[in-house]
Amino acid sequence: MANKQKTLDRLNKEKEYEDSLVERLDSYFVSSLPDIADLSDKEKAKIRETLLIIIDESKRHSYLFNQLVQMVFEHGENNY
């Protein structure tokens, strides 16, 4: 079983990944879509819609990681 610190480290690493994914998707890919000349407006809209779903799911995962970190921090006597 992992101890409290290893569990917290792992959860924080996963949360950082989710947060960076959201930032990259939002700041680069979604905002760059209008500049892609080879795609139709319909294709751009579909890609944007899909990316926004991924962004929303990643934000939800980040929130859940925060809850898990808090739970592990408050109940550190348990094995995880």
N, CA, C and O atoms as a CHARMM CRD file, in Angstrom:
* protein
*
  320
    1    1 MET  N      0.83100  -1.19100   0.00000 PROA 1      0.00000
    2    1 MET  CA     0.00000   0.00000   0.00000 PROA 1      0.00000
    3    1 MET  C      0.87600   1.25500   0.00000 PROA 1      0.00000
    4    1 MET  O      1.94700   1.27500   0.60600 PROA 1      0.00000
    5    2 ALA  N      0.41800   2.27600  -0.67200 PROA 2      0.00000
    6    2 ALA  CA     1.13600   3.55000  -0.69600 PROA 2      0.00000
    7    2 ALA  C      0.88800   4.30300   0.60100 PROA 2      0.00000
    8    2 ALA  O     -0.18200   4.19800   1.20000 PROA 2      0.00000
    9    3 ASN  N      1.86800   5.04800   1.01800 PROA 3      0.00000
   10    3 ASN  CA     1.67200   5.85000   2.21500 PROA 3      0.00000
   11    3 ASN  C      1.05600   7.20100   1.84400 PROA 3      0.00000
   12    3 ASN  O      0.81600   7.49500   0.67300 PROA 3      0.00000
   13    4 LYS  N      0.81300   7.99600   2.85500 PROA 4      0.00000
   14    4 LYS  CA     0.13800   9.27500   2.65300 PROA 4      0.00000
   15    4 LYS  C      0.91400  10.17900   1.69400 PROA 4      0.00000
   16    4 LYS  O      0.32900  10.73400   0.76400 PROA 4      0.00000
   17    5 GLN  N      2.21500  10.33200   1.90800 PROA 5      0.00000
   18    5 GLN  CA     2.99400  11.24000   1.06700 PROA 5      0.00000
   19    5 GLN  C      3.05400  10.77600  -0.38500 PROA 5      0.00000
   20    5 GLN  O      2.93200  11.58700  -1.30300 PROA 5      0.00000
   21    6 LYS  N      3.24200   9.47500  -0.59500 PROA 6      0.00000
   22    6 LYS  CA     3.26500   8.96300  -1.96600 PROA 6      0.00000
   23    6 LYS  C      1.91800   9.17200  -2.64800 PROA 6      0.00000
   24    6 LYS  O      1.85000   9.50100  -3.83200 PROA 6      0.00000
   25    7 THR  N      0.86900   8.97800  -1.89400 PROA 7      0.00000
   26    7 THR  CA    -0.47300   9.17400  -2.44600 PROA 7      0.00000
   27    7 THR  C     -0.69500  10.63300  -2.80800 PROA 7      0.00000
   28    7 THR  O     -1.20700  10.93300  -3.88600 PROA 7      0.00000
   29    8 LEU  N     -0.31700  11.54100  -1.91900 PROA 8      0.00000
   30    8 LEU  CA    -0.46000  12.96900  -2.19800 PROA 8      0.00000
   31    8 LEU  C      0.38100  13.37700  -3.40200 PROA 8      0.00000
   32    8 LEU  O     -0.07800  14.14000  -4.25200 PROA 8      0.00000
   33    9 ASP  N      1.60600  12.87400  -3.47600 PROA 9      0.00000
   34    9 ASP  CA     2.46900  13.19300  -4.61600 PROA 9      0.00000
   35    9 ASP  C      1.84400  12.72800  -5.92300 PROA 9      0.00000
   36    9 ASP  O      1.84500  13.45800  -6.91400 PROA 9      0.00000
   37   10 ARG  N      1.31800  11.53100  -5.92200 PROA 10     0.00000
   38   10 ARG  CA     0.70200  10.96700  -7.13800 PROA 10     0.00000
   39   10 ARG  C     -0.52900  11.76300  -7.55100 PROA 10     0.00000
   40   10 ARG  O     -0.70500  12.07700  -8.72800 PROA 10     0.00000
   41   11 LEU  N     -1.37800  12.08700  -6.58300 PROA 11     0.00000
   42   11 LEU  CA    -2.58800  12.85200  -6.89100 PROA 11     0.00000
   43   11 LEU  C     -2.24300  14.24100  -7.39900 PROA 11     0.00000
   44   11 LEU  O     -2.86200  14.73100  -8.34400 PROA 11     0.00000
   45   12 ASN  N     -1.25800  14.87600  -6.77900 PROA 12     0.00000
   46   12 ASN  CA    -0.85600  16.21000  -7.23700 PROA 12     0.00000
   47   12 ASN  C     -0.27000  16.16500  -8.63900 PROA 12     0.00000
   48   12 ASN  O     -0.50700  17.07300  -9.43500 PROA 12     0.00000
   49   13 LYS  N      0.48400  15.13200  -8.94900 PROA 13     0.00000
   50   13 LYS  CA     1.03800  14.97700 -10.29100 PROA 13     0.00000
   51   13 LYS  C     -0.07700  14.82300 -11.32500 PROA 13     0.00000
   52   13 LYS  O     -0.03600  15.43900 -12.39000 PROA 13     0.00000
   53   14 GLU  N     -1.07000  13.99800 -11.00100 PROA 14     0.00000
   54   14 GLU  CA    -2.19800  13.80600 -11.91000 PROA 14     0.00000
   55   14 GLU  C     -2.99100  15.09400 -12.08300 PROA 14     0.00000
   56   14 GLU  O     -3.42000  15.42100 -13.18900 PROA 14     0.00000
   57   15 LYS  N     -3.18200  15.82200 -10.99200 PROA 15     0.00000
   58   15 LYS  CA    -3.91100  17.08900 -11.05900 PROA 15     0.00000
   59   15 LYS  C     -3.15700  18.09800 -11.91100 PROA 15     0.00000
   60   15 LYS  O     -3.76400  18.79900 -12.71900 PROA 15     0.00000
   61   16 GLU  N     -1.85200  18.18000 -11.74200 PROA 16     0.00000
   62   16 GLU  CA    -1.04500  19.09100 -12.55100 PROA 16     0.00000
   63   16 GLU  C     -1.15000  18.74600 -14.03300 PROA 16     0.00000
   64   16 GLU  O     -1.20100  19.63800 -14.88000 PROA 16     0.00000
   65   17 TYR  N     -1.18300  17.45600 -14.34400 PROA 17     0.00000
   66   17 TYR  CA    -1.34100  17.02500 -15.73400 PROA 17     0.00000
   67   17 TYR  C     -2.68400  17.50200 -16.28700 PROA 17     0.00000
   68   17 TYR  O     -2.74400  18.06300 -17.38100 PROA 17     0.00000
   69   18 GLU  N     -3.74600  17.27900 -15.53900 PROA 18     0.00000
   70   18 GLU  CA    -5.07900  17.70700 -15.98200 PROA 18     0.00000
   71   18 GLU  C     -5.12400  19.21900 -16.18400 PROA 18     0.00000
   72   18 GLU  O     -5.67300  19.70400 -17.17400 PROA 18     0.00000
   73   19 ASP  N     -4.54500  19.95800 -15.24400 PROA 19     0.00000
   74   19 ASP  CA    -4.55500  21.41600 -15.35400 PROA 19     0.00000
   75   19 ASP  C     -3.76300  21.89400 -16.57100 PROA 19     0.00000
   76   19 ASP  O     -4.18600  22.81900 -17.26400 PROA 19     0.00000
   77   20 SER  N     -2.61900  21.26500 -16.83000 PROA 20     0.00000
   78   20 SER  CA    -1.81800  21.67100 -17.99200 PROA 20     0.00000
   79   20 SER  C     -2.52400  21.30800 -19.29400 PROA 20     0.00000
   80   20 SER  O     -2.43700  22.04500 -20.27600 PROA 20     0.00000
   81   21 LEU  N     -3.21400  20.18800 -19.30400 PROA 21     0.00000
   82   21 LEU  CA    -3.97700  19.79200 -20.47900 PROA 21     0.00000
   83   21 LEU  C     -5.05400  20.82500 -20.79700 PROA 21     0.00000
   84   21 LEU  O     -5.21200  21.22700 -21.95000 PROA 21     0.00000
   85   22 VAL  N     -5.78000  21.24700 -19.79400 PROA 22     0.00000
   86   22 VAL  CA    -6.82500  22.25500 -19.98100 PROA 22     0.00000
   87   22 VAL  C     -6.22400  23.54400 -20.51800 PROA 22     0.00000
   88   22 VAL  O     -6.74700  24.14000 -21.45900 PROA 22     0.00000
   89   23 GLU  N     -5.13500  23.96400 -19.92000 PROA 23     0.00000
   90   23 GLU  CA    -4.50600  25.21400 -20.36100 PROA 23     0.00000
   91   23 GLU  C     -4.04800  25.13100 -21.81800 PROA 23     0.00000
   92   23 GLU  O     -4.28700  26.05000 -22.60100 PROA 23     0.00000
   93   24 ARG  N     -3.39000  24.02700 -22.17400 PROA 24     0.00000
   94   24 ARG  CA    -2.90300  23.87900 -23.54700 PROA 24     0.00000
   95   24 ARG  C     -4.05200  23.78900 -24.54300 PROA 24     0.00000
   96   24 ARG  O     -4.00700  24.40900 -25.60500 PROA 24     0.00000
   97   25 LEU  N     -5.07300  23.02300 -24.20200 PROA 25     0.00000
   98   25 LEU  CA    -6.21500  22.90600 -25.11800 PROA 25     0.00000
   99   25 LEU  C     -6.89200  24.24700 -25.31700 PROA 25     0.00000
  100   25 LEU  O     -7.23400  24.62500 -26.43700 PROA 25     0.00000
  101   26 ASP  N     -7.08000  24.95600 -24.22800 PROA 26     0.00000
  102   26 ASP  CA    -7.80700  26.21900 -24.29200 PROA 26     0.00000
  103   26 ASP  C     -6.97300  27.32900 -24.91900 PROA 26     0.00000
  104   26 ASP  O     -7.43800  28.03700 -25.81100 PROA 26     0.00000
  105   27 SER  N     -5.75100  27.47400 -24.45200 PROA 27     0.00000
  106   27 SER  CA    -4.96100  28.62200 -24.90900 PROA 27     0.00000
  107   27 SER  C     -4.36200  28.42900 -26.29500 PROA 27     0.00000
  108   27 SER  O     -4.07000  29.41000 -26.97900 PROA 27     0.00000
  109   28 TYR  N     -4.17700  27.21100 -26.71400 PROA 28     0.00000
  110   28 TYR  CA    -3.56300  27.01800 -28.02400 PROA 28     0.00000
  111   28 TYR  C     -4.54000  26.47300 -29.06000 PROA 28     0.00000
  112   28 TYR  O     -4.81600  27.12200 -30.06900 PROA 28     0.00000
  113   29 PHE  N     -5.05400  25.29100 -28.80300 PROA 29     0.00000
  114   29 PHE  CA    -5.83900  24.62500 -29.84900 PROA 29     0.00000
  115   29 PHE  C     -7.16700  25.31400 -30.13300 PROA 29     0.00000
  116   29 PHE  O     -7.48300  25.58600 -31.29100 PROA 29     0.00000
  117   30 VAL  N     -7.94700  25.59800 -29.10100 PROA 30     0.00000
  118   30 VAL  CA    -9.25800  26.21500 -29.33300 PROA 30     0.00000
  119   30 VAL  C     -9.09300  27.60800 -29.93500 PROA 30     0.00000
  120   30 VAL  O     -9.80900  27.98000 -30.86500 PROA 30     0.00000
  121   31 SER  N     -8.14500  28.37400 -29.39800 PROA 31     0.00000
  122   31 SER  CA    -7.97800  29.73300 -29.91000 PROA 31     0.00000
  123   31 SER  C     -7.32200  29.76400 -31.29600 PROA 31     0.00000
  124   31 SER  O     -7.41700  30.77100 -31.99800 PROA 31     0.00000
  125   32 SER  N     -6.66500  28.68300 -31.69000 PROA 32     0.00000
  126   32 SER  CA    -6.02000  28.62600 -33.01000 PROA 32     0.00000
  127   32 SER  C     -6.95200  28.13200 -34.11300 PROA 32     0.00000
  128   32 SER  O     -6.64100  28.29100 -35.29400 PROA 32     0.00000
  129   33 LEU  N     -8.06400  27.55000 -33.75900 PROA 33     0.00000
  130   33 LEU  CA    -8.97200  26.99400 -34.77200 PROA 33     0.00000
  131   33 LEU  C     -9.37200  27.98800 -35.85800 PROA 33     0.00000
  132   33 LEU  O     -9.37000  27.61400 -37.03100 PROA 33     0.00000
  133   34 PRO  N     -9.70800  29.21400 -35.53500 PROA 34     0.00000
  134   34 PRO  CA   -10.11900  30.14000 -36.60000 PROA 34     0.00000
  135   34 PRO  C     -9.04300  30.39100 -37.65300 PROA 34     0.00000
  136   34 PRO  O     -9.35000  30.78300 -38.77900 PROA 34     0.00000
  137   35 ASP  N     -7.78500  30.16600 -37.28600 PROA 35     0.00000
  138   35 ASP  CA    -6.68100  30.44300 -38.20300 PROA 35     0.00000
  139   35 ASP  C     -6.33700  29.28200 -39.12600 PROA 35     0.00000
  140   35 ASP  O     -5.46000  29.42000 -39.97900 PROA 35     0.00000
  141   36 ILE  N     -6.99900  28.15200 -38.98000 PROA 36     0.00000
  142   36 ILE  CA    -6.70200  26.98200 -39.80200 PROA 36     0.00000
  143   36 ILE  C     -7.52300  27.07500 -41.09000 PROA 36     0.00000
  144   36 ILE  O     -8.74100  26.89800 -41.09000 PROA 36     0.00000
  145   37 ALA  N     -6.83400  27.35200 -42.15700 PROA 37     0.00000
  146   37 ALA  CA    -7.51500  27.61100 -43.43900 PROA 37     0.00000
  147   37 ALA  C     -8.04800  26.35300 -44.09900 PROA 37     0.00000
  148   37 ALA  O     -9.00000  26.42500 -44.87600 PROA 37     0.00000
  149   38 ASP  N     -7.45700  25.20200 -43.80800 PROA 38     0.00000
  150   38 ASP  CA    -7.83900  23.95900 -44.49200 PROA 38     0.00000
  151   38 ASP  C     -9.11300  23.31800 -43.94800 PROA 38     0.00000
  152   38 ASP  O     -9.54200  22.28100 -44.45200 PROA 38     0.00000
  153   39 LEU  N     -9.71300  23.91200 -42.94100 PROA 39     0.00000
  154   39 LEU  CA   -10.92400  23.33800 -42.34100 PROA 39     0.00000
  155   39 LEU  C    -12.13300  24.21100 -42.64700 PROA 39     0.00000
  156   39 LEU  O    -12.04700  25.43800 -42.67800 PROA 39     0.00000
  157   40 SER  N    -13.24200  23.55600 -42.86700 PROA 40     0.00000
  158   40 SER  CA   -14.48700  24.30100 -43.06800 PROA 40     0.00000
  159   40 SER  C    -14.99200  24.79800 -41.71400 PROA 40     0.00000
  160   40 SER  O    -14.54900  24.34300 -40.66000 PROA 40     0.00000
  161   41 ASP  N    -15.91500  25.73000 -41.77300 PROA 41     0.00000
  162   41 ASP  CA   -16.49400  26.24400 -40.52600 PROA 41     0.00000
  163   41 ASP  C    -17.18900  25.12100 -39.75400 PROA 41     0.00000
  164   41 ASP  O    -17.14600  25.08600 -38.52400 PROA 41     0.00000
  165   42 LYS  N    -17.82100  24.21600 -40.47400 PROA 42     0.00000
  166   42 LYS  CA   -18.49100  23.09100 -39.82900 PROA 42     0.00000
  167   42 LYS  C    -17.47400  22.18600 -39.12000 PROA 42     0.00000
  168   42 LYS  O    -17.70700  21.74700 -37.99400 PROA 42     0.00000
  169   43 GLU  N    -16.35800  21.91500 -39.78100 PROA 43     0.00000
  170   43 GLU  CA   -15.31200  21.09000 -39.17200 PROA 43     0.00000
  171   43 GLU  C    -14.70600  21.78800 -37.94100 PROA 43     0.00000
  172   43 GLU  O    -14.45800  21.15400 -36.91600 PROA 43     0.00000
  173   44 LYS  N    -14.47900  23.08000 -38.05900 PROA 44     0.00000
  174   44 LYS  CA   -13.94700  23.85200 -36.93200 PROA 44     0.00000
  175   44 LYS  C    -14.90300  23.81100 -35.74700 PROA 44     0.00000
  176   44 LYS  O    -14.48300  23.66500 -34.59900 PROA 44     0.00000
  177   45 ALA  N    -16.18500  23.94000 -36.03800 PROA 45     0.00000
  178   45 ALA  CA   -17.18300  23.91000 -34.96500 PROA 45     0.00000
  179   45 ALA  C    -17.20100  22.55400 -34.27200 PROA 45     0.00000
  180   45 ALA  O    -17.29700  22.48500 -33.04700 PROA 45     0.00000
  181   46 LYS  N    -17.11000  21.48800 -35.03600 PROA 46     0.00000
  182   46 LYS  CA   -17.10400  20.13800 -34.46200 PROA 46     0.00000
  183   46 LYS  C    -15.85600  19.91700 -33.60200 PROA 46     0.00000
  184   46 LYS  O    -15.94200  19.37400 -32.50000 PROA 46     0.00000
  185   47 ILE  N    -14.70600  20.33700 -34.11000 PROA 47     0.00000
  186   47 ILE  CA   -13.46400  20.19700 -33.33800 PROA 47     0.00000
  187   47 ILE  C    -13.54700  21.02600 -32.06300 PROA 47     0.00000
  188   47 ILE  O    -13.17700  20.55600 -30.98700 PROA 47     0.00000
  189   48 ARG  N    -14.03300  22.26100 -32.18400 PROA 48     0.00000
  190   48 ARG  CA   -14.17300  23.13600 -31.00900 PROA 48     0.00000
  191   48 ARG  C    -15.09300  22.48800 -29.97100 PROA 48     0.00000
  192   48 ARG  O    -14.77900  22.46900 -28.78100 PROA 48     0.00000
  193   49 GLU  N    -16.21500  21.96700 -30.42400 PROA 49     0.00000
  194   49 GLU  CA   -17.17200  21.31100 -29.53000 PROA 49     0.00000
  195   49 GLU  C    -16.51000  20.14500 -28.78800 PROA 49     0.00000
  196   49 GLU  O    -16.67000  19.99700 -27.57600 PROA 49     0.00000
  197   50 THR  N    -15.77600  19.33200 -29.52000 PROA 50     0.00000
  198   50 THR  CA   -15.10300  18.17200 -28.92500 PROA 50     0.00000
  199   50 THR  C    -14.02900  18.60700 -27.93000 PROA 50     0.00000
  200   50 THR  O    -13.92600  18.04600 -26.83900 PROA 50     0.00000
  201   51 LEU  N    -13.23400  19.60400 -28.30600 PROA 51     0.00000
  202   51 LEU  CA   -12.19500  20.09700 -27.39800 PROA 51     0.00000
  203   51 LEU  C    -12.80300  20.69500 -26.12600 PROA 51     0.00000
  204   51 LEU  O    -12.25600  20.52500 -25.03600 PROA 51     0.00000
  205   52 LEU  N    -13.90800  21.38100 -26.26100 PROA 52     0.00000
  206   52 LEU  CA   -14.55800  21.96400 -25.08100 PROA 52     0.00000
  207   52 LEU  C    -15.09100  20.88100 -24.14500 PROA 52     0.00000
  208   52 LEU  O    -15.08500  21.05900 -22.92700 PROA 52     0.00000
  209   53 ILE  N    -15.54800  19.76700 -24.69800 PROA 53     0.00000
  210   53 ILE  CA   -15.97300  18.64000 -23.86200 PROA 53     0.00000
  211   53 ILE  C    -14.77600  18.09800 -23.08800 PROA 53     0.00000
  212   53 ILE  O    -14.87200  17.82900 -21.89000 PROA 53     0.00000
  213   54 ILE  N    -13.65000  17.93800 -23.77800 PROA 54     0.00000
  214   54 ILE  CA   -12.44000  17.44600 -23.11600 PROA 54     0.00000
  215   54 ILE  C    -11.99200  18.42400 -22.03200 PROA 54     0.00000
  216   54 ILE  O    -11.60300  18.01100 -20.94000 PROA 54     0.00000
  217   55 ILE  N    -12.04700  19.70400 -22.33100 PROA 55     0.00000
  218   55 ILE  CA   -11.66000  20.72500 -21.35100 PROA 55     0.00000
  219   55 ILE  C    -12.56200  20.65100 -20.12600 PROA 55     0.00000
  220   55 ILE  O    -12.07700  20.67700 -18.99500 PROA 55     0.00000
  221   56 ASP  N    -13.86400  20.55800 -20.34200 PROA 56     0.00000
  222   56 ASP  CA   -14.80500  20.47700 -19.22400 PROA 56     0.00000
  223   56 ASP  C    -14.55900  19.23000 -18.37700 PROA 56     0.00000
  224   56 ASP  O    -14.59300  19.29500 -17.14800 PROA 56     0.00000
  225   57 GLU  N    -14.31400  18.10300 -19.02800 PROA 57     0.00000
  226   57 GLU  CA   -14.03800  16.86500 -18.30000 PROA 57     0.00000
  227   57 GLU  C    -12.73100  16.97900 -17.51300 PROA 57     0.00000
  228   57 GLU  O    -12.64400  16.49900 -16.38300 PROA 57     0.00000
  229   58 SER  N    -11.74200  17.59600 -18.09200 PROA 58     0.00000
  230   58 SER  CA   -10.47000  17.77000 -17.40200 PROA 58     0.00000
  231   58 SER  C    -10.61700  18.68200 -16.19100 PROA 58     0.00000
  232   58 SER  O    -10.00400  18.44000 -15.15100 PROA 58     0.00000
  233   59 LYS  N    -11.42400  19.72100 -16.32100 PROA 59     0.00000
  234   59 LYS  CA   -11.68300  20.60100 -15.17200 PROA 59     0.00000
  235   59 LYS  C    -12.39100  19.82800 -14.06400 PROA 59     0.00000
  236   59 LYS  O    -12.10000  20.01600 -12.88300 PROA 59     0.00000
  237   60 ARG  N    -13.30800  18.96800 -14.44700 PROA 60     0.00000
  238   60 ARG  CA   -14.01200  18.14800 -13.45400 PROA 60     0.00000
  239   60 ARG  C    -13.03900  17.19300 -12.78300 PROA 60     0.00000
  240   60 ARG  O    -13.09800  17.00400 -11.56800 PROA 60     0.00000
  241   61 HSD  N    -12.14800  16.59200 -13.55400 PROA 61     0.00000
  242   61 HSD  CA   -11.14300  15.69600 -12.98100 PROA 61     0.00000
  243   61 HSD  C    -10.23900  16.44600 -12.01100 PROA 61     0.00000
  244   61 HSD  O     -9.89900  15.93000 -10.94700 PROA 61     0.00000
  245   62 SER  N     -9.85600  17.64500 -12.37200 PROA 62     0.00000
  246   62 SER  CA    -9.00700  18.45300 -11.49200 PROA 62     0.00000
  247   62 SER  C     -9.71700  18.71100 -10.16600 PROA 62     0.00000
  248   62 SER  O     -9.10800  18.62300  -9.10000 PROA 62     0.00000
  249   63 TYR  N    -10.99500  19.02700 -10.23900 PROA 63     0.00000
  250   63 TYR  CA   -11.78600  19.23200  -9.02300 PROA 63     0.00000
  251   63 TYR  C    -11.82600  17.96400  -8.18000 PROA 63     0.00000
  252   63 TYR  O    -11.67900  18.02100  -6.95900 PROA 63     0.00000
  253   64 LEU  N    -12.02300  16.82700  -8.82600 PROA 64     0.00000
  254   64 LEU  CA   -12.06100  15.55500  -8.09800 PROA 64     0.00000
  255   64 LEU  C    -10.70400  15.22500  -7.47900 PROA 64     0.00000
  256   64 LEU  O    -10.63900  14.69600  -6.36900 PROA 64     0.00000
  257   65 PHE  N     -9.62400  15.53600  -8.19200 PROA 65     0.00000
  258   65 PHE  CA    -8.29200  15.34200  -7.61300 PROA 65     0.00000
  259   65 PHE  C     -8.12200  16.20200  -6.37200 PROA 65     0.00000
  260   65 PHE  O     -7.53700  15.75900  -5.38400 PROA 65     0.00000
  261   66 ASN  N     -8.63100  17.43500  -6.41600 PROA 66     0.00000
  262   66 ASN  CA    -8.56900  18.29600  -5.22900 PROA 66     0.00000
  263   66 ASN  C     -9.29100  17.65500  -4.05400 PROA 66     0.00000
  264   66 ASN  O     -8.80400  17.69200  -2.92400 PROA 66     0.00000
  265   67 GLN  N    -10.43400  17.07600  -4.31700 PROA 67     0.00000
  266   67 GLN  CA   -11.19000  16.40900  -3.25400 PROA 67     0.00000
  267   67 GLN  C    -10.42200  15.20900  -2.70700 PROA 67     0.00000
  268   67 GLN  O    -10.38800  14.99100  -1.49600 PROA 67     0.00000
  269   68 LEU  N     -9.80700  14.43200  -3.59400 PROA 68     0.00000
  270   68 LEU  CA    -9.02900  13.28100  -3.14900 PROA 68     0.00000
  271   68 LEU  C     -7.82000  13.70500  -2.31800 PROA 68     0.00000
  272   68 LEU  O     -7.51800  13.09300  -1.29400 PROA 68     0.00000
  273   69 VAL  N     -7.13500  14.75000  -2.76300 PROA 69     0.00000
  274   69 VAL  CA    -5.98600  15.25500  -2.00800 PROA 69     0.00000
  275   69 VAL  C     -6.43700  15.67700  -0.61000 PROA 69     0.00000
  276   69 VAL  O     -5.77900  15.36400   0.38200 PROA 69     0.00000
  277   70 GLN  N     -7.53700  16.37200  -0.54000 PROA 70     0.00000
  278   70 GLN  CA    -8.06200  16.81100   0.76200 PROA 70     0.00000
  279   70 GLN  C     -8.41000  15.60900   1.63800 PROA 70     0.00000
  280   70 GLN  O     -8.10400  15.60500   2.83100 PROA 70     0.00000
  281   71 MET  N     -9.04000  14.60400   1.06500 PROA 71     0.00000
  282   71 MET  CA    -9.40700  13.41600   1.82700 PROA 71     0.00000
  283   71 MET  C     -8.15900  12.70500   2.35800 PROA 71     0.00000
  284   71 MET  O     -8.11800  12.31300   3.52400 PROA 71     0.00000
  285   72 VAL  N     -7.15400  12.53800   1.51700 PROA 72     0.00000
  286   72 VAL  CA    -5.91900  11.87800   1.94400 PROA 72     0.00000
  287   72 VAL  C     -5.22600  12.70800   3.01500 PROA 72     0.00000
  288   72 VAL  O     -4.71900  12.16700   3.99700 PROA 72     0.00000
  289   73 PHE  N     -5.20600  14.01600   2.82400 PROA 73     0.00000
  290   73 PHE  CA    -4.55800  14.89400   3.79400 PROA 73     0.00000
  291   73 PHE  C     -5.23800  14.81200   5.16200 PROA 73     0.00000
  292   73 PHE  O     -4.56600  14.78700   6.19400 PROA 73     0.00000
  293   74 GLU  N     -6.56700  14.77200   5.16600 PROA 74     0.00000
  294   74 GLU  CA    -7.32300  14.76400   6.43000 PROA 74     0.00000
  295   74 GLU  C     -7.35300  13.37600   7.07100 PROA 74     0.00000
  296   74 GLU  O     -7.48100  13.26900   8.29100 PROA 74     0.00000
  297   75 HSD  N     -7.24000  12.32900   6.28700 PROA 75     0.00000
  298   75 HSD  CA    -7.35300  10.96300   6.80200 PROA 75     0.00000
  299   75 HSD  C     -6.09300  10.17900   6.47600 PROA 75     0.00000
  300   75 HSD  O     -6.16200   9.09300   5.90000 PROA 75     0.00000
  301   76 GLY  N     -4.95900  10.72100   6.83700 PROA 76     0.00000
  302   76 GLY  CA    -3.67200  10.15700   6.47200 PROA 76     0.00000
  303   76 GLY  C     -3.33100   8.84000   7.14200 PROA 76     0.00000
  304   76 GLY  O     -2.36000   8.18800   6.75800 PROA 76     0.00000
  305   77 GLU  N     -4.10800   8.43600   8.13100 PROA 77     0.00000
  306   77 GLU  CA    -3.78600   7.17600   8.81000 PROA 77     0.00000
  307   77 GLU  C     -4.17300   5.95400   7.98400 PROA 77     0.00000
  308   77 GLU  O     -3.73400   4.84100   8.27600 PROA 77     0.00000
  309   78 ASN  N     -4.98500   6.15500   6.96500 PROA 78     0.00000
  310   78 ASN  CA    -5.40300   5.04100   6.10600 PROA 78     0.00000
  311   78 ASN  C     -4.34000   4.74400   5.05400 PROA 78     0.00000
  312   78 ASN  O     -3.55600   5.62200   4.69500 PROA 78     0.00000
  313   79 ASN  N     -4.31500   3.53200   4.57200 PROA 79     0.00000
  314   79 ASN  CA    -3.43600   3.17600   3.45700 PROA 79     0.00000
  315   79 ASN  C     -4.18800   3.38700   2.14800 PROA 79     0.00000
  316   79 ASN  O     -5.38000   3.09400   2.05400 PROA 79     0.00000
  317   80 TYR  N     -3.49500   3.89000   1.15300 PROA 80     0.00000
  318   80 TYR  CA    -4.13700   4.19600  -0.13400 PROA 80     0.00000
  319   80 TYR  C     -3.44400   3.47000  -1.24800 PROA 80     0.00000
  320   80 TYR  O     -3.83700   3.59900  -2.40800 PROA 80     0.00000
